[in-house]
Amino acid sequence: MNDKATEAAEAAAELLLPRSRRANERLHAVIPGGAHTYAKGDDQYPEDLAPVISHGRGAHVWDIDGNRYVEYGSGLRSVSLGHAHPRVIEAVRQELDRGSNFVRPSILEVEAAERFLTTVPTAEMVKFAKNGSDATTAAVRLARAATGRPRVALCADHPFFSVDDWFIGTTPMSAGVPEATNNLTLTFPYGDLAATEALLTRYRGEVACLILEPATHTGSSPSSHLRSSKADPTTEYLAGLRELADRHGCVLVFDEMITGFRWSEAGAQGLYGVAPDLSTFGKALGNGFAVSALAGRRELMEQGGLRHSGDRVFLLSTTHGAETHSLAAMMAVLTTYAEEGVTARLHALGERLAAGVREAAAGMGVGDHVIVRGRASNLVFATLDENRQPSQQFRTLFLRRLLAGGVLAPSFVVSSALSEADIDHTVDVVAQACAVYRKALDAADPTPWLGGRPVKPVFRRLA
């Protein structure tokens, strides 16, 4: 078979998803974007290769066409124990028989709060909600109320904080956000204390809070001017931010939606030993059940309560924020992490996967183009073109080959349900994908292997 025939055969060796294609059309007809989270949109996958899921168990999911996949990044990192985890499901099942929502707090609310605060000892009070956006926005509102200042400074190197105007106005999808609101949000770079101090000095007395993920999404180290220190650079950076916040009188907020549990049971703050004033948790907290948390120092959190003499802050008030079955799921997750060493297992699985992918990429001559980044428990990958620049076209090629091999991987974020056999299978599929990747690099044109339009970034101005 000549080269052109081989390329044609490889391009044709595709997954066929007729039922998923029809279901995606139905989704778009009734749901804007065809999904309830933009990161789950079919534009994030190769054309006509966006599986619609039937069910999942452990580290595997099945689409409605009957295909089985090893799944990564489950539930956008929320399902860290694997789908339908028995311990979590049993805890939920027991509560469902007892009622899920009442006109007054249930006893489970105090038990869950006490359990959470034992796990995250830097916090003194906690309030539960259903999603991360509500928790981070409540933190911002509380910081503004506590300081009497209007501006918010967020880390520009982190991809997402909230669906609310104070953050979305900073993205290319800012339509509908008043310019006056946009002007109240400032940004600072991760790892650069000097730049952050300059920002706080420029807007002296105006910045209510600094909000950031305490560790970067990709695992990058802080700026080079910190690396010469004998101290861990992330610890040094976060300690520096703590000092800046104190000196400038603003609230330090850690968004632990991703780092919570994946870095340590107490999040990145527990690993690096730097206490924020407020922190937000979600994602892995419920293993797929809807629960998030705003936690922090009592003197701040109580401003959203009843036992203080100042102006009342409308902090969080959600009808479904304390549904008993979600809190039961959370408590089962906390127990499982503590008793089964889940964080350590996530790191071990991630290290095995990262090593395998890097070896496979290097073996196919694309080690400088398929890049695995991040903490072992939170791996992502980059796809670079022949000029070693990020490429959505090469990402499309790579995703297409992974899907054909039964691997659903918008990232390489592991769950503890993965087996070593799952990892080894993934590495084999990656090697096959990298062989095609090498051919596309040699041709300086991945188009023959795309099968349609390239995947698109989530944040873009035009559809």
C-alpha positions as CSV (number, residue, x, y, z in Angstrom):
1,M,0.0,0.0,0.0
2,N,1.5,3.4,-1.0
3,D,1.7,6.3,1.3
4,K,-1.4,8.1,0.0
5,A,-3.4,4.9,0.3
6,T,-2.2,4.4,3.8
7,E,-3.2,7.9,4.7
8,A,-6.6,7.4,3.2
9,A,-7.0,4.1,5.2
10,E,-6.0,5.8,8.4
11,A,-8.3,8.7,7.8
12,A,-11.2,6.2,7.1
13,A,-10.5,4.1,10.2
14,E,-12.8,6.1,12.2
15,L,-15.3,5.6,15.0
16,L,-18.9,5.8,13.7
17,L,-21.4,7.4,16.0
18,P,-24.8,7.6,14.2
19,R,-26.9,7.6,17.3
20,S,-24.7,10.2,19.0
21,R,-24.8,12.4,15.9
22,R,-28.6,12.3,16.0
23,A,-28.7,12.9,19.7
24,N,-26.3,15.9,19.3
25,E,-28.8,17.5,16.9
26,R,-31.6,17.0,19.4
27,L,-29.4,18.5,22.1
28,H,-28.8,21.6,20.0
29,A,-32.5,22.0,19.2
30,V,-33.4,22.3,22.9
31,I,-30.3,23.3,24.8
32,P,-28.2,26.4,23.8
33,G,-24.7,25.0,23.0
34,G,-25.9,21.4,23.0
35,A,-24.6,20.9,26.6
36,H,-25.0,22.4,30.0
37,T,-21.3,23.2,30.3
38,Y,-19.4,24.8,27.4
39,A,-16.4,22.5,28.0
40,K,-18.7,19.5,27.2
41,G,-19.8,21.0,23.9
42,D,-19.4,19.0,20.7
43,D,-17.2,21.8,19.3
44,Q,-14.6,20.5,21.8
45,Y,-14.4,17.2,19.8
46,P,-13.6,16.3,16.2
47,E,-16.5,16.8,13.8
48,D,-19.2,14.1,14.2
49,L,-17.1,12.4,16.9
50,A,-18.7,13.8,20.1
51,P,-20.0,10.7,21.9
52,V,-23.3,11.1,23.8
53,I,-23.0,9.1,27.0
54,S,-25.3,6.3,28.1
55,H,-23.7,5.4,31.4
56,G,-20.5,5.0,33.3
57,R,-19.0,2.7,35.9
58,G,-15.6,3.1,37.4
59,A,-13.1,4.5,34.9
60,H,-15.2,3.6,31.9
61,V,-18.1,5.1,30.0
62,W,-20.4,3.8,27.3
63,D,-21.9,6.0,24.6
64,I,-25.4,5.4,23.1
65,D,-23.8,3.7,20.1
66,G,-22.5,1.0,22.4
67,N,-18.8,2.0,22.4
68,R,-16.8,1.7,25.6
69,Y,-14.1,4.2,26.5
70,V,-11.5,4.6,29.1
71,E,-12.4,8.0,30.4
72,Y,-10.2,10.9,31.7
73,G,-11.2,14.2,33.2
74,S,-14.5,12.5,34.3
75,G,-17.2,15.0,34.9
76,L,-14.8,17.9,34.3
77,R,-12.6,16.5,37.2
78,S,-15.6,16.1,39.5
79,V,-15.7,12.3,39.5
80,S,-12.3,11.5,41.1
81,L,-13.3,8.1,42.6
82,G,-14.9,6.8,39.4
83,H,-18.5,6.6,38.3
84,A,-21.1,5.0,40.6
85,H,-18.6,4.5,43.4
86,P,-20.3,2.0,45.8
87,R,-19.6,3.8,49.0
88,V,-20.9,7.1,47.7
89,I,-24.0,5.6,46.1
90,E,-24.9,3.7,49.2
91,A,-24.6,6.9,51.3
92,V,-26.8,8.7,48.9
93,R,-29.3,5.9,48.7
94,Q,-29.7,5.8,52.5
95,E,-30.5,9.5,52.6
96,L,-33.0,9.5,49.7
97,D,-35.3,7.3,51.9
98,R,-35.2,10.0,54.6
99,G,-36.2,13.0,52.5
100,S,-33.8,15.4,50.8
101,N,-34.9,19.0,51.6
102,F,-36.8,20.5,54.5
103,V,-38.1,23.9,55.8
104,R,-35.4,24.0,58.4
105,P,-31.7,22.7,58.4
106,S,-31.3,19.0,58.8
107,I,-28.9,17.5,61.3
108,L,-26.8,16.3,58.4
109,E,-25.9,20.0,57.6
110,V,-24.0,20.4,60.9
111,E,-22.4,17.0,60.7
112,A,-21.2,17.7,57.1
113,A,-19.9,21.1,58.1
114,E,-18.0,19.8,61.1
115,R,-16.5,17.0,58.9
116,F,-15.5,19.4,56.2
117,L,-13.8,21.8,58.7
118,T,-11.9,18.9,60.2
119,T,-10.6,18.0,56.7
120,V,-9.8,21.7,55.9
121,P,-8.5,23.0,59.3
122,T,-7.4,26.4,58.0
123,A,-11.1,27.3,57.7
124,E,-13.4,28.1,60.7
125,M,-16.8,28.2,59.0
126,V,-18.3,26.8,55.8
127,K,-21.4,27.2,53.7
128,F,-22.4,24.8,51.1
129,A,-23.8,25.4,47.6
130,K,-24.4,23.6,44.4
131,N,-21.7,24.9,42.0
132,G,-18.4,26.6,42.0
133,S,-19.5,29.9,40.5
134,D,-21.9,30.6,43.3
135,A,-19.1,29.9,45.8
136,T,-16.5,32.1,44.2
137,T,-18.9,35.0,43.6
138,A,-20.0,34.8,47.2
139,A,-16.3,35.1,48.2
140,V,-15.9,38.2,46.0
141,R,-19.1,39.8,47.5
142,L,-17.9,39.0,51.0
143,A,-14.5,40.5,50.4
144,R,-16.0,43.7,49.0
145,A,-18.3,44.0,52.0
146,A,-15.5,43.4,54.5
147,T,-13.1,45.8,52.9
148,G,-15.5,48.4,51.5
149,R,-13.5,48.3,48.3
150,P,-14.9,47.8,44.7
151,R,-12.2,46.1,42.7
152,V,-11.4,42.4,42.3
153,A,-7.9,41.2,41.2
154,L,-7.9,37.7,39.7
155,C,-5.1,35.6,38.3
156,A,-4.9,35.9,34.6
157,D,-3.2,32.6,34.1
158,H,-6.1,30.5,35.4
159,P,-8.8,29.5,33.0
160,F,-12.1,29.9,34.9
161,F,-13.5,31.3,38.1
162,S,-17.2,32.0,37.6
163,V,-20.1,32.4,35.2
164,D,-20.8,35.7,36.8
165,D,-20.1,39.1,35.4
166,W,-17.0,40.0,37.5
167,F,-15.1,37.1,35.7
168,I,-16.9,36.5,32.4
169,G,-16.3,40.1,31.5
170,T,-12.6,39.4,31.3
171,T,-13.0,36.7,28.6
172,P,-13.7,36.9,24.9
173,M,-17.3,35.9,25.7
174,S,-18.1,39.2,27.5
175,A,-21.3,40.0,25.6
176,G,-23.9,41.2,28.0
177,V,-21.5,42.3,30.6
178,P,-21.6,46.1,31.2
179,E,-18.3,47.9,30.7
180,A,-18.6,49.5,34.1
181,T,-18.5,46.0,35.6
182,N,-15.5,45.0,33.5
183,N,-13.6,48.0,34.8
184,L,-13.8,46.8,38.4
185,T,-11.9,43.5,37.6
186,L,-8.1,43.6,37.4
187,T,-5.7,40.8,36.6
188,F,-2.3,39.7,37.8
189,P,0.2,37.0,36.6
190,Y,0.8,33.9,38.5
191,G,4.2,33.7,40.2
192,D,5.1,37.4,39.8
193,L,4.9,39.0,43.2
194,A,6.5,42.2,41.9
195,A,3.8,42.7,39.3
196,T,1.1,42.0,41.9
197,E,2.5,44.5,44.3
198,A,2.7,47.1,41.5
199,L,-1.0,46.5,40.8
200,L,-2.0,46.8,44.4
201,T,0.1,50.0,44.7
202,R,-1.4,51.5,41.6
203,Y,-4.9,50.8,42.9
204,R,-4.1,51.4,46.6
205,G,-7.1,51.1,48.8
206,E,-9.3,49.9,46.0
207,V,-8.7,46.1,45.7
208,A,-11.0,44.0,47.8
209,C,-9.4,40.6,47.1
210,L,-6.8,38.6,45.3
211,I,-8.4,35.4,43.9
212,L,-6.5,32.6,42.3
213,E,-6.0,28.9,42.0
214,P,-3.2,28.3,44.5
215,A,-1.4,26.1,42.0
216,T,-1.4,26.6,38.3
217,H,-3.6,24.5,36.0
218,T,-0.7,23.2,34.0
219,G,1.7,22.8,36.9
220,S,4.0,25.6,35.8
221,S,6.5,26.9,38.3
222,P,6.3,30.4,39.5
223,S,8.5,33.0,37.9
224,S,12.2,32.4,37.5
225,H,13.1,35.0,40.1
226,L,11.8,32.7,42.8
227,R,13.4,29.5,41.6
228,S,16.8,30.1,43.2
229,S,15.3,29.9,46.6
230,K,15.8,26.7,48.6
231,A,12.1,26.8,49.6
232,D,9.5,25.2,47.4
233,P,8.7,27.9,44.9
234,T,4.9,27.5,45.1
235,T,5.1,27.7,48.9
236,E,7.3,30.8,48.7
237,Y,5.0,32.4,46.1
238,L,1.8,31.8,48.1
239,A,3.5,33.0,51.3
240,G,4.5,36.1,49.4
241,L,0.9,36.7,48.3
242,R,-0.3,36.2,51.9
243,E,2.1,38.9,53.0
244,L,1.0,41.3,50.1
245,A,-2.7,40.8,50.9
246,D,-2.1,41.5,54.6
247,R,0.1,44.6,53.9
248,H,-2.4,46.0,51.4
249,G,-5.5,45.1,53.5
250,C,-7.2,42.9,50.9
251,V,-8.7,39.4,51.2
252,L,-6.8,36.4,49.9
253,V,-9.1,33.9,48.2
254,F,-7.9,30.4,47.0
255,D,-10.1,28.8,44.4
256,E,-9.6,25.1,45.3
257,M,-12.1,23.7,42.8
258,I,-9.4,21.8,41.0
259,T,-6.7,21.5,43.6
260,G,-9.1,20.5,46.4
261,F,-8.4,16.8,47.2
262,R,-6.2,16.3,44.2
263,W,-3.3,18.1,45.8
264,S,-4.1,16.9,49.3
265,E,-7.2,16.2,51.3
266,A,-7.1,19.8,52.5
267,G,-6.3,21.1,49.0
268,A,-3.3,23.0,47.9
269,Q,-3.4,25.1,51.1
270,G,-2.9,21.9,53.1
271,L,0.0,20.8,50.9
272,Y,1.8,24.2,50.8
273,G,0.9,25.3,54.3
274,V,-0.4,28.8,53.4
275,A,-3.8,29.8,54.8
276,P,-6.1,32.0,52.7
277,D,-8.8,34.1,54.2
278,L,-11.4,32.4,52.1
279,S,-11.4,29.3,49.9
280,T,-13.8,27.6,47.6
281,F,-14.2,23.9,47.0
282,G,-16.2,21.8,44.6
283,K,-15.4,19.3,41.8
284,A,-14.2,16.2,43.6
285,L,-16.1,17.1,46.8
286,G,-19.2,15.1,45.8
287,N,-17.8,12.6,43.2
288,G,-20.3,13.9,40.7
289,F,-23.1,14.9,43.1
290,A,-23.7,18.7,43.2
291,V,-22.0,20.2,46.2
292,S,-19.6,23.1,46.5
293,A,-18.3,25.0,49.5
294,L,-17.2,28.5,50.6
295,A,-15.0,28.3,53.7
296,G,-12.9,30.7,55.6
297,R,-12.1,32.8,58.7
298,R,-15.0,33.2,61.2
299,E,-14.8,37.0,61.3
300,L,-15.3,37.2,57.6
301,M,-17.8,34.3,57.1
302,E,-20.0,35.5,60.1
303,Q,-20.7,38.7,58.2
304,G,-23.0,36.6,56.1
305,G,-24.7,35.3,59.2
306,L,-26.9,36.5,62.1
307,R,-24.5,36.9,65.0
308,H,-22.8,40.2,64.3
309,S,-23.6,43.8,64.6
310,G,-22.6,45.1,61.2
311,D,-24.3,45.4,57.8
312,R,-25.7,42.0,56.7
313,V,-24.1,40.4,53.6
314,F,-26.3,38.3,51.4
315,L,-23.7,35.6,51.2
316,L,-25.2,32.3,49.9
317,S,-28.9,31.4,50.0
318,T,-29.8,28.4,47.9
319,T,-32.9,26.3,48.1
320,H,-30.9,23.1,47.2
321,G,-27.6,24.0,48.7
322,A,-27.9,21.6,51.5
323,E,-29.8,18.7,50.0
324,T,-29.1,15.8,52.3
325,H,-28.1,13.2,49.6
326,S,-25.4,15.6,48.2
327,L,-24.0,16.2,51.7
328,A,-24.1,12.5,52.4
329,A,-22.1,12.0,49.1
330,M,-19.6,14.5,50.3
331,M,-19.1,12.8,53.6
332,A,-18.6,9.5,51.9
333,V,-16.0,11.0,49.6
334,L,-14.1,12.5,52.6
335,T,-14.1,9.1,54.3
336,T,-13.0,7.3,51.2
337,Y,-10.1,9.7,50.6
338,A,-8.9,9.4,54.2
339,E,-9.2,5.6,54.5
340,E,-8.1,4.6,51.1
341,G,-5.3,7.0,50.4
342,V,-7.0,8.3,47.2
343,T,-4.8,11.3,46.7
344,A,-1.6,9.1,46.7
345,R,-3.3,6.7,44.3
346,L,-4.2,9.6,41.9
347,H,-0.6,10.7,41.9
348,A,0.7,7.1,41.3
349,L,-1.7,6.5,38.4
350,G,-0.8,9.9,36.9
351,E,2.9,9.3,37.1
352,R,2.5,6.0,35.4
353,L,0.4,7.6,32.6
354,A,2.7,10.6,32.2
355,A,5.8,8.4,31.9
356,G,4.1,6.1,29.4
357,V,2.7,8.9,27.2
358,R,6.1,10.7,27.1
359,E,7.9,7.5,26.2
360,A,5.3,6.7,23.5
361,A,5.6,10.2,22.0
362,A,9.4,10.2,22.1
363,G,9.4,6.7,20.5
364,M,7.3,8.0,17.6
365,G,9.5,11.1,17.2
366,V,6.9,13.6,18.5
367,G,8.2,14.1,22.1
368,D,8.6,17.8,21.4
369,H,5.0,18.1,20.0
370,V,2.8,16.0,22.3
371,I,3.5,17.4,25.7
372,V,2.2,16.2,29.1
373,R,2.0,18.9,31.7
374,G,0.8,19.4,35.3
375,R,0.8,17.7,38.6
376,A,0.4,13.9,38.3
377,S,-3.1,14.0,39.7
378,N,-4.1,16.7,37.2
379,L,-2.5,16.1,33.9
380,V,-3.3,17.9,30.7
381,F,-1.6,17.7,27.3
382,A,-0.6,20.2,24.7
383,T,-0.5,19.5,20.9
384,L,2.1,21.5,19.0
385,D,2.6,21.9,15.3
386,E,5.8,21.7,13.2
387,N,6.9,25.1,14.6
388,R,6.1,23.9,18.1
389,Q,3.2,26.2,18.5
390,P,-0.1,25.2,20.1
391,S,-2.4,23.8,17.4
392,Q,-6.1,23.1,17.4
393,Q,-5.7,21.1,14.2
394,F,-3.1,18.7,15.7
395,R,-5.3,18.5,18.9
396,T,-8.1,17.4,16.6
397,L,-6.0,14.7,15.0
398,F,-4.8,13.5,18.4
399,L,-8.3,13.4,19.9
400,R,-9.6,11.6,16.8
401,R,-7.1,8.8,17.1
402,L,-7.7,8.5,20.9
403,L,-11.4,8.1,20.3
404,A,-10.9,5.5,17.6
405,G,-8.8,3.5,20.2
406,G,-11.5,3.7,22.9
407,V,-10.0,6.5,24.9
408,L,-12.1,9.6,25.8
409,A,-9.5,12.1,26.9
410,P,-10.0,15.9,26.6
411,S,-7.3,15.8,29.3
412,F,-5.3,13.1,31.1
413,V,-6.8,13.8,34.5
414,V,-7.0,10.5,36.2
415,S,-9.6,9.0,38.5
416,S,-8.8,6.5,41.2
417,A,-10.9,3.8,39.5
418,L,-8.4,3.5,36.7
419,S,-6.4,0.2,36.6
420,E,-2.9,-0.2,35.5
421,A,-4.3,-2.1,32.5
422,D,-6.4,1.0,31.6
423,I,-3.2,3.1,31.7
424,D,-1.3,0.6,29.6
425,H,-4.1,0.5,27.0
426,T,-4.2,4.3,26.9
427,V,-0.4,4.4,26.3
428,D,-0.8,1.9,23.5
429,V,-3.5,4.1,21.9
430,V,-1.4,7.2,22.4
431,A,1.5,5.5,20.6
432,Q,-0.7,4.7,17.6
433,A,-2.0,8.3,17.6
434,C,1.6,9.6,17.7
435,A,2.5,7.5,14.7
436,V,-0.1,9.4,12.7
437,Y,0.9,12.7,14.3
438,R,4.5,12.1,13.0
439,K,3.2,11.7,9.5
440,A,1.1,14.9,9.7
441,L,4.2,16.7,11.0
442,D,6.3,15.4,8.1
443,A,3.6,16.6,5.7
444,A,3.4,20.0,7.5
445,D,-0.4,19.6,7.1
446,P,-2.7,17.6,9.4
447,T,-5.7,18.3,7.2
448,P,-6.0,14.8,5.7
449,W,-6.4,13.4,9.2
450,L,-8.9,15.8,10.6
451,G,-12.1,14.5,9.2
452,G,-13.7,17.9,9.3
453,R,-13.3,21.2,11.1
454,P,-10.8,21.5,14.0
455,V,-11.9,21.6,17.6
456,K,-12.3,25.1,19.0
457,P,-11.4,26.9,22.2
458,V,-14.2,27.3,24.7
459,F,-13.6,31.1,25.1
460,R,-14.0,32.7,21.8
461,R,-16.0,35.7,20.7
462,L,-17.8,34.2,17.6
463,A,-19.6,30.9,17.4
